[in-house]
Amino acid sequence: MTEKFFWADKIAEEIIKRNKDKKEYVCASGTTPSGVVHTGNFREAITTDLEVKALKDKGKKVKFIFSWDDFDRFRKVPVNIPDSRKKEYEKYIGMPVSDIPSPFSKNKSYAEYFEEKFENELKEINIEPIFIRQSKMYRACKYAKEIKIALDNTEKIKKILDKYREEPLSKDWNPISIYCEKCNKDSTKVVKIDGYKIEYECECKFKNKIDYRKKGIVKLVWRVDWPMRWAYEDLDFEPGGIDHSTPGGSYDTAKQIVKEVYEKDVPFYQLYEWIKIKGGKEFSSSSGNALSLSEVLEVYEPEVIRYLFAGTRPNRGFQVSFDNDVIKIYEDFDSLEKKYYDNKATEQEKRIYEMSNPNAKKDKKVHEKISFRHLITLVQINQTKDLNNLSKYRAEKVKNWLNKYAGEDMKFRIYDTNKVELSEKQKEALLELKNSLKKKKMTETELFNEFYEICKNVEISNTEFFEATYKLIINKTKGPRLAALILDIGKEKIIKILNQIK
């Protein structure tokens, strides 16, 4: 059954209803830059962006925060680290990802390299949040008060977490980790806590007593860090992946901690499902299966990428296609765009298009551009010089698709001279085609109908006629729509090719 209302609009209504007088609503998302920030991570960002847009469309002021969890520990060496440097990177395990050098850039840290790349990609897709680097927040001791609240409520937090554990947490467990001042690793143990002062010792034998209001080396563990930030940021909305949303997962415990420890409301939450490459696995930075947004942008226009996500509810998984499905996806988007400006779209379709194209309401009509399917032909016959800017932009996507992903069935070249074996009937039909092209000026539809008239007159099957024509022009038995192909190449050139027939 088709849904009547867009999911983000429903949540926006609930957010406003709960806190009508709030001057500025806050929506958040984020991720750890532990490797390539892939298209799967993008679902986190765009789910929040769609909610931000829904609130803004209701006339509300909204702040969109994107947190880089770059104070997280470096857990393991990803497969994309060059083999020659893998041993080197093993020594960084346990350090904050913000402090590790990038193997790909001399001037950036490991985290910065991936952060900047993703920030630029988001900008291209019209997503521009306020980026917060958690390494800077923790190191500036911004969360000192919130850390103390967690430490003062350690037993309460343990009780919440133990509900979902097979083995209860140890008696000396506490909700923090500490990065050693000497080795910069989190291989530390808390010796004593006294208000804002902590005494710790490290496996490297270093020990010290610090005031975490003045020295930012203390970090809350993830299951406490997440609800702490909900409270600190006075958050109204944040999505979470299915991994956080399982029974007893980090969302279940975060809901209880934010209420019972920080005494704040739980923000509205939207579960999102994983996505994968068609025929491939789910995205994962550490395993190397990490298709970046830049790679997707090589083939898909920003509005079409947004359409893929806006057109699918977040709690449903889907696949990003690079095979011939790309043509259908572009056709579906173009069809939706036309319906929108012709005022024939349903309310749901209207919202999907507005979420896909941030300029939808400003534009008064469809921006004319040639279809992806038609451009497949134009690109391969080098007829792109006189295209308008939008069509030229799309033609670049087509070129990239043809070079990297298209099957052989979609590729061709024109043969000015081509020796092919033809039956007498095929020769007769092609000579009739030549005469028709000489005598008549035809539209694509008229030329298509002419093919069937020729087949009828010559008493040849449609299949035999089409195969002969394709063979002569592109040396294949199949190809792009024949009438369009002939008109795109130009009647004069086709007549020259047909002149080969004796």
Secondary structure, DSSP 8 states (H G I E B T S, - for coil): ---SS-HHHHHHHHHHHHTTT-SSEEEEEEE--SS--BHHHHHHHHHHHHHHHHHHHTT--EEEEEEE-TTSB--S--TTS-GGGHHHHHTTTTSBGGGSB-SS-TTSBHHHHHHHHHHHHHHHTT---EEEEHHHHHHTTTTHHHHHHHHHTHHHHHHHHHTT-SS---TT--SEEE--TTT--S-EEEEEEETTEEEEEETTS-EEEEETTT---EEE-HHHHHHHHHHHTT-SEEEEEHHHHSTTSHHHHHHHHHHHTS-----EEEEE--EEETTS-B-BTTTTB--BHHHHHTTS-HHHHHHHHHTS-TTS-EEE--STHHHHHHHHHHHHHHHHHTT---HHHHHHHHHH-TTTTT--S------HHHHHHHHHTT--TT--HHHHHHHHHHHHHHHHT--GGG-----SS------HHHHHHHHHHHHHHHH----HHHHHHHHHHHHHHHT--HHHHHHHHHHHHHSSS--S-HHHHHHHH-HHHHHHHHTT--
